[in-house]
Amino acid sequence: MARKAINRILKARCRRKLLGALPEIEDELRAYAKGSDTTGTQWITLWFAVDGILKHKPRLILESGTGASTIVLASAVQKLRSEDPSYDGRIVSMESVEEWYLIARDNLPETYADTVEIIHGPRKIYNWALFRGYIHDNIPDLPFDFFFLDGPAFQDEFGSTFCADVLFVAEDSPHDILRGVIDGRASSAFVLQTLLGTRAARFFLSNMAGRFAFAPARLRRDFKTTEFRADIRGRLRLKRFKKHKK
């Protein structure tokens, strides 16, 4: 009961902060959802994303999974544009399901047409080291520096995988640090933590929301047996990770 109460307080606080930063967004979300009160994404995750965008001013944002969150991200980008004419941030939003892509494309408000590009990218297998994942096909070859990870679907006939768009982009990234948020994809946070440590990615399971910030140069695909360590109970982990600046 205490945890539920804390989560309600946290949700209300994040909602209040989000509406404080983007005063018009609640009306826009209602219009986008055609009168529905739901955003399709948690207020906590939305605030994590808006806070990260306003703080770090990313130039290229990759959204994995189009939806009401697209409107929120676009509103944050336009807020930065209005405050700094030299800022030219934009968003590429990937959607794997063609039906949802068409709906999202047709429902995107005209005011965000120069901020957001929505692309249909059917999901395809993408493996990294020990892990099997899915990415969106057709991701543009651009130097993305901020991510909103909410797709594609990570279940298939073989079981659970993880959403791997950020690793696909990180493989050839020119940036020192990549940042982003995770909406509900706990398996993606687990993979990032396993590869890079908990300093690089944190996930709050009771809120189904996470954040990450890591150096792409630290990513590796191959691990020797000597690079694992075991405790007295025989539990294996990758060896201790080096600190990096966020």
C-alpha angles and dihedrals in degrees: 000000000000091000092050090051091049091049091051090051092047092048091050091047093051091047090051092049092048094050089046091055095041107027096179097047099091092059090045092051092050091050091047091051090046096242098326118133094215123094096198087235130068119260089233093059092043091053092047088055097045092045091051094047095047092045101044101027098215117203097210123031122190114203113195104203120024120231144107087322087069089067092051094049091047092050090053091050092050090049089057091047091053091050096044119029090195092061112097103175120161140177134232111198118196123204122184099192111075095209092054091044091056092048092048093046093050094044098048107119113245090236089069098044093105093045104047132049114190115204131187108230116171110215120259135181117271120177127199121188107302095352134090116211147158130239134183114261117230097037104164117247095248133134098253114187103179130045139197104197114202105127175151106343109268102200123092140156091287096052134255126356130165138253105258107178092115093055091047090055094040092057092076101018119142092201126104092217134023119200136188151129133256123219111203098321098122092166090061091053090048092054093048091048092049093050099038110015134250092287087067098047134018128184126191103208097192088057096035089226135116145173132210139189121174144152111252089212089069094061117108136178101198127064126182121215089249090061092068125078130202133206125221090274092057096253111154126217136163111262121272115296125232119245119252133187119258 
